[in-house]
Every structure is written in C-alpha cells, then in structure tokens.
Amino acid sequence: MPFTTEFTIQMRDRPGVLGEVCRALADREVNILGFQSIPASEGRSLVRMVTDDRTTTKAVLESDRLDFTETEVAQVKLPNRVGALAQAALRLGDAGINIDYGYCGIDPSKNTPILFLGVAEVGKAAKILDQAAKAVGVGAS
C-alpha cells in the first residue's frame, strides 16, 4: 500500500502519558509501525503514529478521550543506500510536491524500514515514491 492512515494526537507532555496510550494499544494487540513525537505548545506534545489496525487505534484514542485527527500519508520503502532519500525527495520536488514532515517506522512482515511522508497530494506522491523506490531497487509499501 503506497499510503496509509496516520493518527496525529495532541497529548499532555507529562511522564507516563505516552506510555499509557501505547500500553492501551498493546493491550488491544495493535502494533505501532511508525512514530514521531515533538513538542507542540506549553505542556503539550504532538504525536504522530501509524499502526497496523486503524479501527482499533481509533477506538482506543476515543475511549481515552484524546484529541486526535486522521490523515493519509505516503509511505515508501527505500534501501539503506547513499542517495536513495535524495532521489525520492527530488522526484517529489520536481512534481511540485512539498514534504511537510517525515519519519520512519518498520514493516513488520519483513522487519525493514518504512518512510512515512506528510504531503498535500498523497495519491500523486505515492505513485512518484513507488517509481523512485523501483529505480533504486526496492518496491513501494
């Protein structure tokens, strides 16, 4: 799948809060495939994550009364090779697609890295990333 659903969660920036959310997901057998956390505002963090079960993740976040949104993000598997990310990013740039943010995760079926990219045109970006991955010898997610 060249794109997937990402959950963006606003949460309190206090010890144990992230752990509680992750434990709730683990208790429901949800695997976190990609993760990023950054400071957002005073006392808050912005957490982005991709999981292997959108429906259950949404139910857990709702039951914990967390403030979250769902967004489609592009995903691609790139080899650990000099210039692989450069080639993918340049192809997106040539198509006029800006990368707003990115982070990595793991493909559980192969235990290999996956790159998640927040872009405005997910469908178009996914096709370009698939071509870039094939050009460097790897298939898209």
N, C-alpha and C positions, 0 to 999 in steps of 0.2 A: 504494500500500500504506500503510495508516494506522499500521502498526507494523513494526518491523524488529529484527534481531538486533544487539546491541551486545556488543563484547568489552571486558571490564574486565581490565586487565593490571597486575600488580604487577611493577615493574621497578626495577633498581638506578638510583639517582639519580646518574649519573656522565656526564661528557661523552661523547657519541657513542653511547650505548646506544639512545636513541630513534631516532637516525639509522640505526643498523644494522637495527632492526626495520622501519622504513619502507622502507629500501633493499631488504630481503628481500621485502617485499610488492610493491614496484615491479618488482623483477626477475621476479616471477610475474604481472605485469600486473594487480595488484589496485589499485583506486583507493580512496583513503580519502575518504569522503563527509562524515564528521563526526569531530571530535577534541577531546578535553579532557585536560589533564594537570594534576594537583595534587599537592603534597607529601603523602605518606602518613605515614611514620614516619621515624625517623633513617636516612638513606641510601636511602630507597625513595620511589618515586613511584607514583601511581595514574593509569593512562592508560585513558581510555575512548575507543573508536573504533567507528565504523560504516563498513563497507566495501561494495563492490559485489559481493563474492564470499565468502560465508560459509565455504564448504568449503575454499577455498584459504587463506583467512586462518587458519582453524583449523589446517590442516596446517603452515603457516609457524610459527605460535606453538608448536605441539607440537614441531616439529623444532628450534626454538631453545630448547626446554625452559623456556619461560616459564610462570609461574604466572598462569593466566587463568580467567575464567568467562564464560559467555554468558548474556545477559539480553535479554528482549524489552523494547523501549522504544517509546513512542508517538512518532510523527513527524507534523509538520504544516507546511504552507507558509502563512505569514502575510505579508500585504503590509507594506511599509515605510510604515505609516500610524499616526498617533497613535491610541493606544488599542487596537490590534489584539491585542497581547500581554495587555493588561489584560482584554479581553473573553474571551479564551481561558482565562486563569488564573481569572477569576471564575466562568466556567461550570464548570470543574473543581471549584472550591471549593464551589459550590452543590450539586454532586453528591456532595460529601464525599470528593473525591479530592485527596490531598495531592501536590504536586510535590516530590519528593525532591531532584532536581537537573535541570539542563537545560544544553544547549549547542547551538551552531549548526553547520551544515555547508552543503554545496552540492549541489543537484540537477544532476547532470552533463548531463542531457538538455536543460535549459533555462538552466543556469548561474544559478539563482536560489537564495536561501537556504531551508534547511530547519531547523526547530527540532526537536531530539530531547529528549524529556522522560522521565525516570525516574519512574514512578508504580507504585503497587501493583496497580491494576486496569487493565492495558494495553488490553484489549478495550473496556471501557466508556469509558476515556479517549479512545481513538481515535475512537469514534463522536461523542463530545462535541466533540472538536477538529475533526472534519470539519464538524460543524454550525457551529461558531464560524468556521471558515475560509470557509464558504459565506456566512455572514452579513456578512462583511467583503469578500466578492467574490473569494475565491480557493478553489480546490479543495484537498482534503487530498492528501497524498502517496500 
